[in-house]
């Protein structure tokens, strides 16, 4: 299993303009990780140059583990859904151009009065088109358990089964299951046969008075993001299960805590490597 860092882990630096994709890759080159995850939301075709990214990866001895689409297929407007599918297919093109074999995709987020059963048809339709395109280019789409639509393990499996393509599998986010009141260990039991990418993440329950960013689960439990290994997710169990299954893919740190993001990212990578060393 190989370790990487998602650019989302340092998103505040990207959003304030003090870090771009090249600067991020150079930062990761000093962390001991083996790869990076880049995101469509932070890619600008007007200024980002694929050749410069390839050169930055090469000089830091890194690989592109994943290119993440940031799509939402649960929107009600058909024209907007076309734009979301274009985010998926465009991310497939970037992955192929930059040497990644995996594109992380989302299902969608709940909006207005849209219910999951209504949105599921749009999600499946969009992912069928995206997966067909990805398969032609030798890329695997990996559906992350993210948000309220396809956030639970059963929903992820249902969507993957209904799309019915070898080019759609799972990005198993170790922390996000808590936000939809699923247990990560039980989710792994259900999804281990379709996991082709992992987001390494952790949360800790907090009270109303917690001063940092809080995430509320469907059941009303408040969580804070933590450096993986410093929260409640049983990461040793999850990684052990993956290892015993023969998983050889990427373990991508996605740090979402309140510590300074570079420091939190480095600690996250160190903790991941320490767990792997003991398996």
C-alpha positions as CSV (number, residue, x, y, z in Angstrom):
1,X,0.0,0.0,0.0
2,X,1.3,3.4,-1.0
3,X,0.8,6.8,0.9
4,X,-0.3,10.1,-0.6
5,X,-1.6,13.4,0.5
6,X,-4.7,15.2,-0.9
7,X,-4.4,18.9,-1.7
8,X,-7.6,19.3,0.2
9,X,-5.5,18.8,3.4
10,X,-4.0,22.2,2.8
11,X,-6.9,23.9,1.1
12,X,-6.7,27.1,3.1
13,X,-3.3,27.8,1.6
14,X,-4.7,27.2,-1.9
15,X,-7.8,29.3,-1.3
16,X,-5.7,32.3,0.0
17,X,-3.4,32.1,-3.0
18,X,-0.2,31.2,-1.1
19,X,0.0,27.7,-2.6
20,X,-0.7,26.3,-6.0
21,X,-0.5,22.8,-7.4
22,X,3.2,23.1,-8.0
23,X,3.9,24.4,-4.5
24,X,1.8,21.7,-3.1
25,X,3.7,19.0,-4.9
26,X,7.0,20.5,-3.7
27,X,5.6,20.5,-0.1
28,X,4.6,16.8,-0.3
29,X,8.1,15.9,-1.6
30,X,9.4,16.8,1.9
31,X,6.8,14.8,3.9
32,X,7.8,11.2,3.1
33,X,4.6,10.5,1.2
34,X,4.8,8.7,-2.2
35,X,2.1,10.5,-4.1
36,X,-0.4,13.3,-4.3
37,X,-4.1,13.8,-5.0
38,X,-5.0,16.8,-7.0
39,X,-8.6,18.1,-7.4
40,X,-10.6,19.6,-10.2
41,X,-11.8,22.4,-8.0
42,X,-8.2,23.6,-7.7
43,X,-7.3,23.2,-11.3
44,X,-7.5,26.1,-13.7
45,X,-6.9,25.4,-17.3
46,X,-6.0,29.0,-17.9
47,X,-3.0,28.9,-15.6
48,X,-2.2,25.2,-14.7
49,X,0.3,23.5,-17.0
50,X,0.3,19.7,-17.1
51,X,3.9,19.6,-18.1
52,X,5.0,21.7,-15.1
53,X,3.0,19.3,-12.9
54,X,4.7,16.3,-14.4
55,X,8.1,17.9,-13.9
56,X,7.2,18.8,-10.2
57,X,6.2,15.2,-9.6
58,X,9.4,13.9,-11.2
59,X,11.8,16.1,-9.3
60,X,10.1,15.2,-6.0
61,X,10.0,11.4,-6.8
62,X,6.2,11.4,-6.5
63,X,3.3,9.9,-8.4
64,X,-0.2,11.3,-9.0
65,X,-2.2,8.9,-6.9
66,X,-5.6,10.3,-7.9
67,X,-7.2,13.2,-9.7
68,X,-10.4,14.1,-7.8
69,X,-13.5,15.3,-9.6
70,X,-15.7,17.5,-7.5
71,X,-19.0,16.8,-9.1
72,X,-22.6,16.9,-7.8
73,X,-25.0,14.7,-9.8
74,X,-28.0,15.4,-7.5
75,X,-28.8,18.8,-9.0
76,X,-32.2,19.3,-10.4
77,X,-31.3,21.2,-13.6
78,X,-30.4,18.8,-16.5
79,X,-28.1,21.4,-18.0
80,X,-26.2,21.7,-14.7
81,X,-26.0,17.9,-14.5
82,X,-24.3,17.9,-17.9
83,X,-21.7,20.3,-16.5
84,X,-21.2,17.9,-13.6
85,X,-20.6,15.0,-15.9
86,X,-18.1,17.1,-17.8
87,X,-16.2,17.6,-14.5
88,X,-16.0,13.8,-14.3
89,X,-14.9,13.2,-17.9
90,X,-12.5,16.2,-17.7
91,X,-11.0,14.7,-14.6
92,X,-10.5,11.4,-16.4
93,X,-8.6,13.3,-19.1
94,X,-6.4,15.0,-16.5
95,X,-5.7,11.7,-14.8
96,X,-4.7,10.0,-18.1
97,X,-2.5,13.0,-19.0
98,X,-0.7,13.1,-15.6
99,X,-0.3,9.3,-15.0
100,X,-3.0,8.5,-12.5
101,X,-5.2,5.4,-12.8
102,X,-7.9,6.6,-10.3
103,X,-10.5,9.4,-10.4
104,X,-12.4,10.1,-7.2
105,X,-16.0,11.0,-7.9
106,X,-19.0,12.1,-5.8
107,X,-22.6,11.2,-6.0
108,X,-24.2,14.5,-4.9
109,X,-25.4,16.6,-2.1
110,X,-28.9,17.0,-0.8
111,X,-30.6,20.2,-1.9
112,X,-34.1,21.6,-1.4
113,X,-36.7,18.8,-1.3
114,X,-34.8,16.3,-3.4
115,X,-34.8,12.9,-1.8
116,X,-32.3,10.1,-2.3
117,X,-34.6,7.9,-4.4
118,X,-35.2,10.8,-6.8
119,X,-31.5,11.7,-7.0
120,X,-30.3,8.1,-7.4
121,X,-31.6,7.9,-11.0
122,X,-29.6,11.1,-11.9
123,X,-26.5,9.8,-10.0
124,X,-26.6,6.4,-11.7
125,X,-27.2,7.9,-15.2
126,X,-24.2,10.3,-14.8
127,X,-21.9,7.7,-13.4
128,X,-22.8,5.2,-16.1
129,X,-21.7,7.8,-18.7
130,X,-18.6,8.7,-16.7
131,X,-17.6,5.1,-16.2
132,X,-18.0,4.3,-19.9
133,X,-15.7,7.2,-20.7
134,X,-13.2,6.2,-18.0
135,X,-13.1,2.6,-19.2
136,X,-12.2,3.7,-22.7
137,X,-9.2,5.7,-21.2
138,X,-8.0,2.9,-18.9
139,X,-9.1,4.9,-15.7
140,X,-11.2,3.7,-12.7
141,X,-13.8,6.0,-11.2
142,X,-13.9,5.6,-7.4
143,X,-17.1,6.7,-5.7
144,X,-16.4,8.3,-2.3
145,X,-18.8,7.9,0.6
146,X,-19.4,11.7,0.9
147,X,-22.4,13.7,1.9
148,X,-26.0,12.5,2.5
149,X,-26.5,10.9,-0.9
150,X,-24.4,7.7,-1.3
151,X,-22.8,8.4,2.1
152,X,-23.7,5.1,3.7
153,X,-22.0,1.9,2.7
154,X,-25.2,0.3,1.5
155,X,-25.9,3.3,-0.8
156,X,-22.3,3.2,-2.2
157,X,-22.7,-0.5,-2.9
158,X,-26.2,0.0,-4.4
159,X,-24.9,2.7,-6.8
160,X,-21.9,0.6,-7.9
161,X,-24.1,-2.4,-8.4
162,X,-26.6,-0.5,-10.5
163,X,-24.0,1.3,-12.7
164,X,-22.5,-2.2,-13.2
165,X,-19.2,-1.2,-14.7
166,X,-15.7,-2.5,-14.0
167,X,-14.7,1.2,-14.1
168,X,-16.7,2.2,-11.0
169,X,-15.4,1.2,-7.6
170,X,-15.1,2.7,-4.1
171,X,-13.0,5.5,-2.6
172,X,-13.3,4.3,1.0
173,X,-13.2,7.4,3.3
174,X,-12.4,6.1,6.7
175,X,-14.0,9.1,8.5
176,X,-17.1,10.1,6.5
177,X,-19.2,7.1,7.5
178,X,-19.5,8.6,11.0
179,X,-21.2,11.6,9.5
180,X,-24.1,9.5,8.2
181,X,-24.1,7.3,11.4
182,X,-22.5,4.3,9.8
183,X,-19.7,2.5,11.5
184,X,-16.4,2.4,9.5
185,X,-15.6,-1.2,10.5
186,X,-19.0,-2.5,9.4
187,X,-18.7,-0.4,6.2
188,X,-15.4,-2.0,5.4
189,X,-16.9,-5.5,5.7
190,X,-19.5,-4.5,3.1
191,X,-17.3,-2.6,0.7
192,X,-13.9,-4.3,0.8
193,X,-14.5,-6.2,-2.4
194,X,-14.9,-2.9,-4.4
195,X,-12.3,-0.7,-2.7
196,X,-9.8,0.7,-5.2
197,X,-8.8,3.9,-3.3
198,X,-8.8,5.0,0.3
199,X,-9.1,8.4,2.0
200,X,-7.3,8.2,5.4
201,X,-9.3,10.4,7.8
202,X,-10.3,10.7,11.4
203,X,-12.9,12.4,13.6
204,X,-13.6,12.9,17.3
205,X,-17.0,13.6,18.9
206,X,-17.2,17.1,20.4
207,X,-19.7,19.2,22.3
208,X,-21.6,22.3,21.3
209,X,-19.0,24.6,22.9
210,X,-16.2,23.3,20.7
211,X,-14.5,26.3,19.2
212,X,-13.2,24.8,15.9
213,X,-15.1,23.5,12.9
214,X,-17.9,21.1,13.7
215,X,-19.5,18.5,11.5
216,X,-23.0,17.3,12.4
217,X,-24.0,13.7,11.6
218,X,-27.5,12.8,10.4
219,X,-28.3,11.7,14.0
220,X,-27.1,15.0,15.4
221,X,-23.7,14.0,16.8
222,X,-21.1,16.7,16.5
223,X,-17.6,15.8,15.3
224,X,-14.3,17.6,14.7
225,X,-11.7,16.6,12.2
226,X,-8.5,15.2,13.8
227,X,-5.1,14.0,12.7
228,X,-5.7,10.4,11.7
229,X,-4.8,8.2,14.6
230,X,-5.9,10.8,17.1
231,X,-9.7,10.3,16.8
232,X,-12.1,7.4,17.2
233,X,-11.8,5.6,13.9
234,X,-10.1,2.2,14.3
235,X,-7.6,2.8,11.5
236,X,-5.4,-0.1,12.5
237,X,-8.3,-2.5,12.1
238,X,-9.3,-0.9,8.7
239,X,-5.8,-1.0,7.3
240,X,-5.2,-4.5,8.6
241,X,-8.3,-5.7,6.9
242,X,-7.2,-4.1,3.6
243,X,-3.8,-5.6,3.9
244,X,-5.2,-9.1,4.5
245,X,-7.5,-8.7,1.5
246,X,-4.4,-8.0,-0.7
247,X,-5.1,-4.3,-1.3
248,X,-2.2,-2.7,-3.0
249,X,-3.7,0.7,-3.9
250,X,-3.2,4.2,-2.5
251,X,-3.9,5.4,1.0
252,X,-4.5,9.1,0.6
253,X,-4.4,11.3,3.7
254,X,-7.3,13.9,3.7
255,X,-6.6,16.0,6.8
256,X,-9.7,18.0,8.0
257,X,-8.7,19.1,11.5
258,X,-8.2,22.5,13.1
259,X,-4.4,22.4,13.5
260,X,-2.2,24.3,11.1
261,X,-2.7,22.4,7.9
262,X,0.8,21.7,6.9
263,X,1.7,20.5,10.4
264,X,-1.5,18.4,10.6
265,X,-0.7,16.9,7.2
266,X,2.8,15.9,8.2
267,X,1.6,14.3,11.4
268,X,-1.1,12.5,9.5
269,X,1.4,11.0,7.1
270,X,3.7,10.0,10.0
271,X,0.8,8.3,11.8
272,X,-0.2,6.4,8.6
273,X,3.3,5.2,8.1
274,X,3.6,4.1,11.8
275,X,0.4,2.1,11.5
276,X,1.5,0.4,8.4
277,X,4.9,-0.5,9.9
278,X,3.1,-2.4,12.7
279,X,0.7,-4.4,10.5
